[in-house]
């Protein structure tokens, strides 16, 4: 994905920086310099970003107040704890305009895709997205499971991309998690970044 699907999300309290296009696990980005400018830093990770952000920000985790995982695990391609391996391979093998459209439909459980998602769907090129999928698959295989940095997990109870049961299998016994009535793209319950964070940390 990219930043476009979050275009209509607003914030009065936070500056927001979005990371996507994962083809480098050593970004040329000074997190310390950025984090030191703020009284509070929160991490919201979604889908593959759950794994990626654990790898990249582990050494900065003490500077992050709330670390929230949405719809993902630290074994992102796994028959028991993540996306089913055969499904991930088929997604790469068949990634094309038609294949991507089918993927988006699965993100919404095969029902009608909301107009706001259609309006702001990712503008990235097919080739770039496929490159990212291959890069992630290679690194999932070659790198050890990262240390869990998260203190809050939210799972959609209708997730077909990273199956709900597999997410529950992974997080059960590690940290408490919440389930919410949502497919893989979990965020249309809210309109602001504040609402997302407030929901995640409530009752914690």
TAFEN-V141743 format. One record per residue. N is the residue number from 1. RES is the residue in one small letter. SS is DSSP state (@ for helix, = for strand, . for the rest). PHI is phi in radians with two decimals (none if undefined). OMEGA is omega in whole degrees, 0 to 359 (999 if undefined). Layout:
n	res	ss	phi	omega
N	RES	SS	PHI	OMEGA
N	RES	SS	PHI	OMEGA
//
This chain:
n	res	ss	phi	omega
1	x	.	none	174
2	x	.	-2.70	186
3	x	@	-1.21	191
4	x	@	-1.10	183
5	x	@	-1.23	178
6	x	@	-1.88	186
7	x	.	-1.01	185
8	x	.	-1.60	175
9	x	.	-1.44	184
10	x	=	-2.02	175
11	x	.	-2.71	175
12	x	.	-1.70	186
13	x	.	-1.86	189
14	x	.	-2.05	159
15	x	.	-1.45	184
16	x	.	-2.19	173
17	x	.	-2.13	183
18	x	.	-1.97	176
19	x	.	-1.94	177
20	x	.	-2.74	185
21	x	.	1.01	185
22	x	.	-1.46	172
23	x	.	-2.36	180
24	x	.	-2.76	180
25	x	.	-1.71	176
26	x	.	-2.25	186
27	x	.	-1.13	178
28	x	.	-1.43	187
29	x	.	-2.53	184
30	x	.	-1.57	181
31	x	@	-1.15	180
32	x	@	-1.02	180
33	x	@	-1.09	179
34	x	@	-1.17	185
35	x	@	-1.09	182
36	x	.	-1.19	179
37	x	.	-1.43	190
38	x	.	-2.12	174
39	x	.	-1.28	183
40	x	.	-2.48	176
41	x	.	-2.20	176
42	x	=	-2.16	178
43	x	=	-1.99	172
44	x	=	-2.01	181
45	x	=	-2.01	183
46	x	=	-2.28	171
47	x	.	1.02	179
48	x	@	-1.10	179
49	x	@	-1.12	177
50	x	@	-1.10	178
51	x	@	-1.18	184
52	x	@	-1.04	183
53	x	@	-1.16	176
54	x	@	-1.12	179
55	x	@	-1.16	189
56	x	@	-1.40	189
57	x	@	-1.83	182
58	x	@	-0.94	184
59	x	@	-1.31	178
60	x	@	-1.91	192
61	x	@	-1.06	180
62	x	@	-1.23	178
63	x	@	-1.63	183
64	x	.	-1.88	185
65	x	.	-1.23	180
66	x	=	-2.06	179
67	x	=	-2.08	192
68	x	=	-2.03	177
69	x	=	-1.80	176
70	x	=	-2.05	168
71	x	.	0.98	178
72	x	.	-2.81	179
73	x	.	-2.41	177
74	x	.	-1.63	167
75	x	.	-2.18	194
76	x	.	-1.18	174
77	x	=	-2.15	186
78	x	.	-2.87	185
79	x	.	-1.16	181
80	x	.	-1.88	190
81	x	.	-2.11	183
82	x	.	-2.78	175
83	x	=	-1.24	180
84	x	.	-1.04	188
85	x	@	-1.02	180
86	x	@	-1.14	178
87	x	@	-1.18	180
88	x	@	-1.12	179
89	x	@	-1.08	180
90	x	@	-1.13	178
91	x	@	-1.07	178
92	x	@	-1.16	185
93	x	@	-1.07	185
94	x	.	-1.93	184
95	x	.	-1.30	185
96	x	.	-2.80	176
97	x	@	-0.94	179
98	x	@	-1.25	179
99	x	@	-1.11	179
100	x	@	-1.16	178
101	x	@	-1.08	177
102	x	@	-1.14	178
103	x	@	-1.09	179
104	x	@	-1.04	180
105	x	@	-1.13	177
106	x	@	-1.17	176
107	x	@	-1.07	179
108	x	.	-1.94	174
109	x	.	1.07	176
110	x	.	1.39	178
111	x	.	-1.62	183
112	x	.	-1.04	179
113	x	.	-1.31	182
114	x	.	-1.03	181
115	x	@	-1.04	182
116	x	@	-1.15	177
117	x	@	-1.20	177
118	x	@	-1.09	182
119	x	@	-1.14	186
120	x	.	-2.07	182
121	x	.	-1.13	186
122	x	.	-0.95	181
123	x	.	-1.82	182
124	x	.	-1.26	179
125	x	.	-1.35	179
126	x	@	-0.95	184
127	x	@	-1.07	181
128	x	@	-1.18	179
129	x	@	-1.15	179
130	x	@	-1.14	177
131	x	@	-0.99	180
132	x	@	-1.14	179
133	x	@	-1.02	180
134	x	@	-1.20	179
135	x	@	-1.03	181
136	x	@	-1.10	180
137	x	@	-1.00	180
138	x	@	-1.07	183
139	x	@	-1.33	174
140	x	@	-1.00	184
141	x	@	-1.31	190
142	x	@	-1.58	183
143	x	.	-1.77	176
144	x	.	-1.20	176
145	x	.	-0.99	183
146	x	.	-1.22	175
147	x	.	-1.15	178
148	x	.	-1.27	177
149	x	.	-1.78	190
150	x	.	-1.50	174
151	x	.	-1.99	181
152	x	=	-2.45	178
153	x	=	-2.29	176
154	x	=	-2.18	184
155	x	=	-2.13	172
156	x	=	-1.37	185
157	x	.	-1.44	177
158	x	.	-2.24	184
159	x	.	-1.42	177
160	x	.	-1.75	181
161	x	.	-1.38	171
162	x	.	-1.87	193
163	x	.	-0.85	181
164	x	@	-0.87	182
165	x	@	-1.07	180
166	x	@	-1.17	176
167	x	@	-1.12	178
168	x	@	-1.10	177
169	x	@	-1.01	184
170	x	@	-1.26	188
171	x	@	-1.46	182
172	x	.	-1.05	180
173	x	.	1.55	178
174	x	.	-1.63	175
175	x	.	-2.52	178
176	x	.	-1.09	177
177	x	=	-2.34	175
178	x	=	-1.92	171
179	x	=	-1.98	181
180	x	=	-2.40	181
181	x	.	-1.25	185
182	x	.	-2.86	171
183	x	.	-1.46	184
184	x	.	-1.11	174
185	x	.	-1.41	198
186	x	.	-1.66	200
187	x	@	-1.59	184
188	x	@	-1.34	170
189	x	@	-1.26	188
190	x	.	-2.26	181
191	x	.	-2.11	181
192	x	=	-2.30	176
193	x	@	-1.16	177
194	x	@	-1.05	180
195	x	@	-1.11	179
196	x	@	-1.08	181
197	x	@	-1.15	180
198	x	@	-1.07	178
199	x	@	-1.09	185
200	x	@	-1.09	186
201	x	@	-1.58	180
202	x	.	-1.13	180
203	x	.	1.17	180
204	x	.	-1.64	999
//
